Amino acid sequence: MSIFPEGFLWGGAVAANQVEGAYREGGKGLTTVDLLPIGADRFSIMQGNIDTLEPVAGAYYPSHEAIDFYHSYKEDIALFAEMGFKALRVSIAWARIFPHGDDEQPNEEGLQFYDDLFDELLKYEIEPVVTMAHFDVPVHLVQKYGSWQNRALVSFFENYARTIFTRYKDKVKYWMTFNEINMLLHLPFVGAGLVFREGDDKKQIQYQAAHHQLVASALAVKLCHKIIPGAKIGCMLAAGTTYPYSPNPADYLEAMDRDRDSFFFIDVQARGAYPGYAKRFFKDNDIVIEMEPGDEEILRHTVDYIGFSYYASRTTSTDPEVLGKTTAGNVFGSVENPYLPKSEWGWTIDPTGFRITANQLYDRYQKPLFVVENGLGAVDTVNEEGKVEDSYRIDYLQKHLEQMREAIEDGVEILGYTSWGPIDLVSASTGEMKKRYGYIYVDKDNDGNGSLKRVKKSSFHWYKKVIKTNGGSL
Ligand code: BG6
């Protein structure tokens, strides 16, 4: 018997820039992610070090074609429907709707594309779950205004929000404002289009941009509730609990502080005010947030649910020797945890951490959770029979879903689970195609070669059964 609630939203999650391609078609403007090449410079650019705000000749930009979902979405959605998806999380590319970000009128072709996409989902009774900003700022806003460090972006985003809520009010009931809003602190160009020059006070700029995004997010919540009564709008956190490496209280405090770097955003979005520890942090670091009269009131428009991604837990320490042994983990570096295995990309694999994270978030906010990303990035190979046997992915997902079930038994309210990249897509951190998450294989490699043909992997059939039994087969 399944303990998953009836109507549980099983499905998958993608982002416009990682699947659509067609980066200049349909009137779309250039976005920040279109400037991320594959290769050595990528990570530095993602941190805000970029000289030219246009594609450089000779470089390869994976987002420009991605997996061509812009043209193949009908076939791809049919495959999701075959798996029995109840929900698909997609994002709207802001620059398809407002190519420059500050245009007076929206681009009808862009609006129509998402109308068609949502219609196709609804045809199969798949609920669209829509992220308003998933790592893509219109480049013009970076050039002209310095992106989110400028207050002007709040009203551009508000205009964008009003436009899409009004247009899709009869089609979309689940919304999310900024994807992994806490990424702004780790990859500022990705999270907020921030570019730094020598001598910049980076922390000050990042937190001022964060304030603008938090105000914009709260305004979107307010508008959504007004324009689409009954809709639910959430925030989105790159989650993953931080363990202290040892029982030394100093390590515990360090772990608490690292978690608070992230909780800071959600505390504002879910509780409606800046937490006390943030005020102390600003004071200790000489950060002064410029607020406009009325901002505190705007922030009181809190989200309906907490959307989050979970890939890995993190571990921290105050011991310099321990700190020397680090591993990757969804961009959040972590000390190696001796109890846990790692993926091929060095991300810690910790299903129990998933249960802990869900409980922690629910204890803290007492709002429904929505798991909007989880999955294993791995190298897949097509065998001689043309099949992809991804038992390692099934194993990862099975263990994580068992822990999600435990969390539900713990009393945590969860609206749904959309695993990351149900179809192979471009990796956000590395730009690779080789790092695959899908139930559906896409024939394309890191250099852009391949037929783009889709192949069902073993995990396709496994997930189909999970959904059919509403988690009973786990
Ligand atoms: C999250 C992002 O950080 O993790 C996704 O919201 C991203 O956009 C996902 O793709 C997995 O990360 P990566 O780097 O393996 O693609």
Residues whose N, C-alpha, C, O or C-beta is under 5 A from the ligand:
A	BS01	BG6	A15 E180 G377 V426 S427 A428 S429 T430
